[in-house]
């Protein structure tokens, strides 16, 4: 886990896809998109049907690694409104065990319209001066944690093209990478992401490598 500061709080990157908030003993994940493979299978695009298992295994590992007492999911929890009903028994059992073992909060995203299972469902949550929601809200003046954009840093190093999930941070906004096993990504410097971070003086991509925090400048105010 790699520590960094944001809006007066100490947070930690957990791998490349999650955050841990020590003050709240909370693991934060965004864009699980559970049952995405089974959604596409209904329309003839056959993908291996184990994405929910893999995603939930990642969550369970992060909970064990951090000792988190809370799990805060920042929206787009299932890929569609019927996703929870399609969970196969093994994945359903994994999710039930996780929601029993932690204080689990489902924040509503644009893909979320149906049942999400056990836990508390909220449109957004304010906690210790930070507001947690799915998509960055224009005009927000508080520190804000969100998801939605699935940011990825794409760089070229030694002739190789490298793409990694990353968080994106301005002074008052932090966008988490997508956590789900079948989630794609948007270039972290895309104008849509930079616009979502405004107002800002600077925007940086954050990721961890070999136990260190790496910061890549994405945008600077002129």
Steps between C-alpha positions, in 0.01 A plus 500: 500500500630844405393809703417842362305810611177633358277782628644478851465121526760226484408231247682196364509343157430127523649338192398698193122500544388579856549746784521446873398778738666424836302760696174323407648150468330500161585340168379705202433342161322633193335347195483131589265434204409159640340259249626688196588175320154352551346824372692476172426127475130583473580679174719229351841631607634210698757590767636275778226513766729546799549875515291540818701232679828667401378844604371380837823306561687827445275673754547221755879514456502880548284469813744246646803707401370821653293367790215721380181503706303687233471462122377805310406426138486815290235399249447289187495204734323262261521545126121513456178499697462119498861422585441405863240242398748337257778441755585131497495329843875511564529874428180568692646320800821701475306826494280394792807414708663835423190704585458308828864552599514876432289813517422504129370811320376501139507850353271527200652538152351552157484121443324438832123477492421162655573295811861487617469252787589548866653822624391863497412671169549878484504760219812653658675518836675781688766376737761698697466798270523301176206423275488161330295461182513318170562785258674830574246777549551837336519780756596278794718690746567223752766234455348236274569132429336348192534242222312469169782583254721187542826701464811329360845645457652427161872567456782389273818384674803352326298447186220318683143621531379457858143541628415483871193585709563817700332749728477860379533786749454876503501716812142412601404204280618142482373255236558131570587242235249230412531196725303239306667218310336585166518878508681689227654841542510858380830678451569692822575816302174485304320839493195346671709405803683832512164681482363288787790610722428872461544749653866411540852629461646160417404139430724198558473125449588294809611138502730281702808308391734302724356657812538858380248761390542608139348831388468589133396855407193499274395865485605840631304824501644766271 
